[in-house]
């Protein structure tokens, strides 16, 4: 007995319809810089997480054409305070200023990416540290996504 499942057909149908109408991403696929961007050396744990996330999105260096310098700055503040004046939730705001230059030193594009992530304080310091570390990791992933999107837009004009 053959059972027809509409859920398995829909993605294939949608992809074929999009391809047949000439659909293409506005700023390309982001592959224009794949393997061509040399990333700077990280100087902190957060910078290392950001460089790792950028390298995952931009691909391992194959044929260097550009250098990407990124400066990460984090600011943390309490966002929820209880009646007993204890902070229950923190918000980390991240700012990543970046400059993409050609190997000759000419600036191709630059910008600043901003994002924020929150975490809850716990009654145990270990759990709070784990929550904070997880929030910082999520924040670096968000900053990397934003930077790569900006670079993809810039690559469309290179």
C-alpha positions in Angstrom: 0.0 0.0 0.0 1.4 3.4 -1.0 0.7 6.3 1.2 1.0 9.8 -0.2 2.5 12.4 2.2 2.0 16.0 1.2 4.6 17.3 3.6 7.4 15.5 1.7 6.3 16.9 -1.7 5.8 20.6 -0.7 9.5 21.5 -0.2 10.4 19.9 -3.6 7.5 21.7 -5.3 8.3 25.0 -3.7 12.0 24.8 -4.7 11.1 23.9 -8.3 8.6 26.7 -8.6 11.1 29.2 -7.2 13.8 28.0 -9.7 11.5 28.1 -12.6 10.5 31.7 -12.1 14.1 32.9 -12.1 14.3 33.4 -8.3 17.7 34.3 -7.0 18.8 35.8 -3.7 19.0 39.6 -3.9 22.6 39.8 -2.7 23.8 36.5 -4.0 24.4 33.4 -2.0 27.2 34.7 0.1 29.7 32.3 -1.6 31.5 35.2 -3.4 33.9 35.5 -0.5 34.0 31.8 0.5 37.6 30.8 1.2 39.0 34.2 0.4 38.9 36.1 3.7 41.8 35.9 6.1 40.6 36.5 9.6 42.6 38.3 12.3 44.0 36.5 15.3 41.6 36.5 18.3 42.8 38.1 21.6 40.0 36.9 23.9 37.6 34.0 24.4 34.8 36.0 22.8 36.9 37.1 19.9 37.9 33.5 19.4 34.2 32.4 19.3 33.4 35.1 16.8 36.3 34.2 14.6 35.3 30.5 14.7 31.7 31.5 13.8 32.9 33.7 10.9 35.3 31.0 9.7 32.4 28.5 9.6 30.3 30.9 7.5 33.0 32.1 5.2 34.8 28.8 4.8 38.4 27.9 5.5 41.0 30.0 3.9 41.9 28.7 0.4 43.0 31.6 -1.7 43.4 34.8 0.3 42.1 38.0 -1.4 40.9 40.0 1.7 41.7 40.6 5.3 39.0 41.0 7.9 39.7 42.8 11.2 37.1 42.6 13.9 37.0 44.4 17.2 34.5 43.0 19.8 33.2 45.0 22.7 30.7 43.6 25.3 28.6 45.5 27.8 26.7 43.7 30.5 24.0 45.1 32.7 21.3 43.8 35.0 17.9 43.9 33.4 15.6 42.3 36.0 15.8 43.3 39.7 13.7 41.6 42.3 12.0 43.3 45.3 15.0 42.3 47.5 17.3 44.2 45.1 18.8 41.0 43.6 19.5 40.8 39.9 17.7 37.9 38.3 18.5 38.5 34.6 21.4 40.1 32.8 21.6 41.4 29.2 24.9 41.4 27.3 25.1 43.9 24.5 27.8 43.2 21.9 29.3 45.5 19.3 31.6 44.2 16.6 33.4 46.8 14.4 34.8 45.3 11.3 36.9 46.4 8.3 37.4 44.3 5.2 40.5 45.2 3.3 42.1 43.9 0.1 45.5 42.4 0.5 46.9 45.6 -0.9 45.5 47.5 2.2 42.6 49.3 0.5 39.4 49.3 2.5 36.6 47.4 0.7 33.9 47.8 3.3 33.5 48.5 7.0 30.7 48.6 9.5 29.5 47.9 13.0 27.3 45.0 14.0 25.2 45.1 17.2 23.3 42.4 19.0 22.2 41.4 22.5 21.5 38.2 24.4 20.2 37.7 27.9 20.7 35.1 30.6 19.2 34.3 34.0 21.2 34.4 37.2 20.9 31.3 39.4 21.3 30.6 43.0 24.5 28.7 42.2 27.6 30.5 40.7 28.4 27.5 38.4 25.0 27.6 36.8 25.2 31.4 36.4 28.6 31.1 34.7 27.3 28.4 32.4 24.3 30.6 31.4 26.6 33.6 30.9 28.9 31.6 28.7 26.0 30.3 26.6 24.6 33.8 26.2 28.0 35.1 25.0 28.3 32.2 22.5 24.8 33.0 21.1 25.8 36.6 20.9 28.9 35.8 18.9 26.8 33.7 16.5 24.4 36.6 16.0 27.2 39.1 15.4 28.8 36.7 12.9 25.5 36.3 11.0 25.1 40.1 10.8 28.7 40.6 9.6 28.5 37.9 6.9 25.2 39.4 5.7 26.9 42.8 5.4 29.9 41.3 3.6 27.7 39.4 1.2 26.0 42.7 0.3 29.4 44.3 -0.2 30.7 41.4 -2.3 27.8 41.9 -4.7 29.4 45.2 -5.7 33.1 44.0 -5.8 
